[in-house]
């Protein structure tokens, strides 16, 4: 194999490998959607959860008002919070505001997407498609990466739910 062929093959393999480990970034107008992912669910689960980071690079606020997810009948925005030492989860009425220059993280224990009436289990290592709907930026297609049941932001299927942030 010639050196140039080897280098080209290595670059293609690296590109494919990198694409297989991260769901990537998506853009809707001034809104950047980074690292959309969901936690794996046990067989028979009726709900799941999905997460991502939203960054508004524009000069006006926008609002995430809804979306879809292929494996779920319904998509709802929720927030976990502590109230008198008790963890509570509530739907986010009116959508989630992302101010100009602001980054909002949807992550375990905070804002997140509830995937309701799952049609199938979410299996670690797989992906699924959906949409996000913003009040001003409109609708954007998103691909979610499914990670382990105990996954946290930064984890990958390859780390088995134990990304580089553990042990820091």
KANORNOR-V738909 format. One record per pair of residues at least 12 apart in sequence whose ideal C-beta (glycine too) atoms are under 6 Angstrom apart, sorted by sequence separation. I is the first residue (numbers start at 1). J is the second residue. D is the distance in whole Angstrom. If there is no record, write none. Layout:
I_J_D / I_J_D
This chain:
38_50_4 / 130_142_5 / 148_160_6 / 23_36_5 / 78_91_6 / 79_92_5 / 148_161_3 / 37_51_6 / 129_143_5 / 76_91_6 / 77_92_4 / 36_52_4 / 127_143_5 / 128_144_5 / 35_53_6 / 127_145_6 / 33_52_6 / 34_53_4 / 77_96_5 / 126_146_5 / 33_54_6 / 124_146_6 / 32_55_4 / 124_147_6 / 122_146_5 / 124_148_5 / 31_56_6 / 30_56_6 / 30_57_5 / 30_58_3 / 80_109_5 / 65_95_4 / 80_110_6 / 31_62_6 / 64_95_6 / 63_95_4 / 64_96_4 / 79_111_5 / 125_157_4 / 124_157_5 / 63_97_5 / 78_112_6 / 61_97_6 / 62_98_5 / 78_114_5 / 61_99_5 / 76_114_5 / 60_100_6 / 59_100_5 / 56_98_4 / 58_100_6 / 74_116_4 / 72_115_4 / 74_117_6 / 54_98_5 / 56_100_6 / 72_116_6 / 73_117_4 / 56_102_5 / 69_115_5 / 72_118_5 / 107_153_5 / 71_118_6 / 55_103_5 / 71_119_5 / 71_120_5 / 54_104_5 / 53_105_5 / 52_106_5 / 51_106_5 / 51_107_5 / 71_128_5 / 70_128_5 / 70_129_5 / 70_130_6 / 51_112_6 / 69_130_4 / 68_130_5 / 49_112_5 / 50_113_4 / 67_130_6 / 68_131_5 / 67_131_5 / 67_132_4 / 67_133_5 / 48_115_4 / 66_133_4 / 65_133_5 / 47_116_6 / 48_118_6 / 64_134_6 / 65_135_5 / 46_118_6 / 62_134_5 / 63_135_4 / 62_135_6 / 48_122_5 / 62_136_5 / 62_137_5 / 43_121_5 / 41_121_5 / 41_122_5 / 40_122_5 / 38_122_5 / 40_124_4 / 50_144_6 / 31_134_6 / 28_134_5 / 31_137_5 / 36_142_5 / 38_144_5 / 40_146_6 / 37_144_6 / 29_137_3 / 36_144_5 / 37_145_5 / 38_146_5 / 40_148_6 / 28_137_4 / 40_149_5 / 37_147_5 / 39_149_6 / 28_140_4 / 39_151_5 / 26_140_5 / 26_142_5 / 23_143_5 / 23_144_6 / 23_145_4 / 21_156_5
